[in-house]
Amino acid sequence: MANNFRQGFYQVKNPHKYVGLGKPKYRSGWEMTFMMFLDNNDHVLQWASEGVSIPYRNPITGKQSMYVPDFIVTYRGRDNTMRAEMIEIKPKKQSIIEERQSQRDRAQVAINYAKWEQAQKWCKRNGLTFRVITEDQIFHSPGRKTGK
């Protein structure tokens, strides 16, 4: 389940579904795994990687910055309706503040929250939903006991 800090370009198997510019680049093993899922899932109609830039204010530095979310996906839901989502892949430790976290990790979570707040506003204006996916969702399989 380790992220392994893999990086590279994903070779799209179903090019009719990929609507991004250029080859999709993954910056982690989790992103690569998610790209394979998008590429091979029959319910996914279209997907793009790093296709949008959203301005946000960095809460640590106070400077305007740009956030580039990982994916935009259009898919057919279980009820057969079309849905569009912006999806960010993040380690769980970068998406929640915990008591035992270092100051550095807390700062990263604060920055992520600022990015995600602007992403949610962008999605609302453009008819999408926004979702953060962690290793818990990527590696969850139905019926598997997680020990919780």
C-alpha positions as CSV (number, residue, x, y, z in Angstrom):
1,M,0.0,0.0,0.0
2,A,3.0,2.3,0.1
3,N,3.0,5.3,-2.1
4,N,6.7,4.7,-3.1
5,F,7.0,8.2,-4.6
6,R,6.8,6.7,-8.2
7,Q,6.7,9.2,-11.0
8,G,6.3,8.7,-14.8
9,F,4.0,8.9,-17.7
10,Y,0.9,6.6,-17.9
11,Q,0.4,4.8,-21.2
12,V,-3.3,5.2,-21.9
13,K,-5.0,2.0,-23.1
14,N,-8.3,3.6,-24.1
15,P,-7.3,6.9,-25.8
16,H,-10.9,7.7,-26.7
17,K,-11.6,8.3,-23.0
18,Y,-8.6,10.4,-22.2
19,V,-9.3,14.1,-22.9
20,G,-6.3,15.7,-21.2
21,L,-3.5,17.5,-23.0
22,G,-0.4,15.4,-23.6
23,K,0.5,12.2,-21.8
24,P,-0.9,11.9,-18.2
25,K,1.9,12.2,-15.6
26,Y,1.6,10.5,-12.3
27,R,3.5,11.8,-9.3
28,S,2.8,8.8,-7.0
29,G,2.0,5.1,-7.2
30,W,-1.5,6.0,-5.9
31,E,-2.1,8.3,-8.9
32,M,-0.8,5.6,-11.3
33,T,-3.2,3.1,-9.7
34,F,-6.1,5.6,-10.1
35,M,-5.2,6.2,-13.7
36,M,-5.3,2.5,-14.4
37,F,-8.8,2.4,-12.8
38,L,-10.1,5.3,-14.8
39,D,-8.6,4.0,-18.1
40,N,-10.1,0.5,-17.6
41,N,-13.4,1.2,-15.9
42,D,-16.4,0.8,-18.3
43,H,-18.4,3.4,-16.3
44,V,-15.7,6.1,-16.8
45,L,-16.6,8.0,-20.0
46,Q,-13.9,10.7,-20.0
47,W,-11.0,11.7,-17.8
48,A,-8.2,14.2,-17.8
49,S,-5.1,14.6,-15.6
50,E,-4.0,18.0,-14.2
51,G,-6.3,19.8,-16.7
52,V,-7.3,22.8,-14.6
53,S,-5.5,25.5,-12.6
54,I,-7.4,27.2,-9.7
55,P,-6.1,30.2,-7.9
56,Y,-5.9,30.1,-4.1
57,R,-4.3,32.1,-1.2
58,N,-1.6,30.1,0.6
59,P,-2.6,30.4,4.3
60,I,1.0,30.0,5.5
61,T,2.7,32.6,3.2
62,G,-0.4,34.7,2.3
63,K,0.7,34.6,-1.3
64,Q,-1.6,33.9,-4.3
65,S,-0.8,30.5,-5.7
66,M,-2.2,28.0,-8.3
67,Y,-3.7,24.7,-7.4
68,V,-3.7,22.0,-10.1
69,P,-6.1,19.2,-9.1
70,D,-5.2,15.6,-10.1
71,F,-8.2,14.6,-12.2
72,I,-11.4,15.6,-13.8
73,V,-13.6,12.6,-14.5
74,T,-17.0,12.1,-16.2
75,Y,-18.7,8.8,-15.5
76,R,-22.0,7.0,-15.5
77,G,-23.3,6.5,-12.0
78,R,-25.1,3.4,-10.6
79,D,-28.4,5.0,-11.5
80,N,-27.1,5.5,-15.1
81,T,-26.9,9.3,-14.8
82,M,-23.8,11.2,-16.0
83,R,-21.7,12.7,-13.2
84,A,-18.6,14.9,-13.3
85,E,-16.1,15.1,-10.5
86,M,-12.8,16.8,-9.8
87,I,-10.7,14.4,-7.8
88,E,-7.5,14.9,-5.7
89,I,-5.4,11.9,-4.6
90,K,-3.7,12.6,-1.3
91,P,-2.2,10.6,1.6
92,K,-4.6,10.5,4.5
93,K,-2.0,12.2,6.7
94,Q,-2.1,15.2,4.4
95,S,-5.9,15.5,4.5
96,I,-6.7,15.5,8.2
97,I,-5.2,17.2,11.2
98,E,-4.2,14.8,14.0
99,E,-3.0,15.5,17.5
100,R,0.3,13.7,16.9
101,Q,1.2,15.5,13.7
102,S,4.3,17.6,13.2
103,Q,4.0,21.3,12.5
104,R,5.1,20.7,8.9
105,D,2.3,18.1,8.4
106,R,-0.2,20.5,10.0
107,A,0.9,23.3,7.7
108,Q,0.5,21.0,4.6
109,V,-3.0,20.1,5.7
110,A,-3.8,23.8,6.1
111,I,-2.5,24.5,2.6
112,N,-4.5,21.6,1.2
113,Y,-7.7,22.9,2.9
114,A,-7.2,26.3,1.3
115,K,-6.8,24.6,-2.1
116,W,-9.8,22.4,-1.7
117,E,-12.0,25.2,-0.6
118,Q,-11.3,27.0,-3.8
119,A,-11.7,23.8,-5.8
120,Q,-15.1,23.3,-4.3
121,K,-16.2,26.8,-5.3
122,W,-14.8,26.2,-8.8
123,C,-16.7,22.9,-9.1
124,K,-19.9,24.5,-7.9
125,R,-19.7,27.2,-10.6
126,N,-18.9,24.6,-13.2
127,G,-21.4,21.8,-12.3
128,L,-18.9,19.3,-10.8
129,T,-18.4,17.8,-7.4
130,F,-15.0,17.8,-5.6
131,R,-13.7,14.8,-3.8
132,V,-10.4,13.9,-2.1
133,I,-9.4,10.2,-2.3
134,T,-6.9,8.7,0.1
135,E,-5.2,5.3,0.2
136,D,-8.2,4.1,2.2
137,Q,-10.5,4.4,-0.9
138,I,-7.9,3.4,-3.5
139,F,-7.0,0.1,-1.7
140,H,-10.5,-0.7,-0.3
141,S,-12.0,-3.9,-1.5
142,P,-15.6,-4.9,-0.6
143,G,-15.7,-7.4,2.2
144,R,-12.1,-6.8,3.3
145,K,-11.7,-6.2,7.0
146,T,-9.7,-3.1,7.8
147,G,-9.3,-3.7,11.5
148,K,-11.2,-0.7,12.6
